[in-house]
Amino acid sequence: NAGVTQTPKFQVLKTGQSMTLQCAQDMNHEYMSWYRQDPGMGLRLIHYSVGAGITDQGEVPNGYNVSRSTTEDFPLRLLSAAPSQTSVYFCASSYSYYQGYEQYFGPGTRLTVT
Amino acid sequence: DQQVKQNSPSLSVQEGRISILNCDYTNSMFDYFLWYKKYPAEGPTFLISISSIKDKNEDGRFTVFLNKSAKHLSLHIVPSQPGDSAVYFCAASRGAGNNRKLIWGLGTSLAVNP
């Protein structure tokens, strides 16, 4: 099992550019989520999904879009990058349908927006 | 309003001694608590959890204690090893079904000195 994989590991964008952060898991987990981690802010939930075709907003969804067409993949899209989106992004999955239980995290994507 | 607080940003311990990481919470509705460990440039890794119906859970060198009346939990690592040096996040969850929420603390950086 590869677990949760994320690509790319690092990315530099200019303000206004768009990109997609990829996330995949091979554990057949229904629940997947995206977090961002900023200094002094802890982990904040951006979007989550409880299964293919079902997504919902987390704590800080503005500026991000998600979709879930398969159980395995949960990409995060930045439509028009802003410097405030400079952060480390983590994708996670869980055996539980709901938040609040053990999650498996990917290695993260470090994004810098200039 | 930080509902889950890790008041010590850092902790330094000698190898072989006990490490005690603390976490306080404000909402008595939290019913499940988790500890995650995070190494630099990696995603968080689930360590141990405890349900609010218990006051102790043990897994090898790691023990979590829950004091509901004080709204306090602690993670004990005995004996501490240099490989335990990492950031430790406390998290707490509450709610039912799709309304279930997970709240993260800001983390405590543990350094275990040889």
Interface residues (C-beta under 8 A of the other chain):
Chain A: V4 G40 M41 G42 L43 R44 L45 V50 D56 F90 A92 Y98 Q99 G100 Y101 E102 Q103 Y104 F105 G106 P107 G108
Chain B: Y32 L34 A41 E42 G43 P44 T45 F46 S49 F89 S93 R94 G95 G97 N98 R100 K101 L102 W104 G105 L106 G107
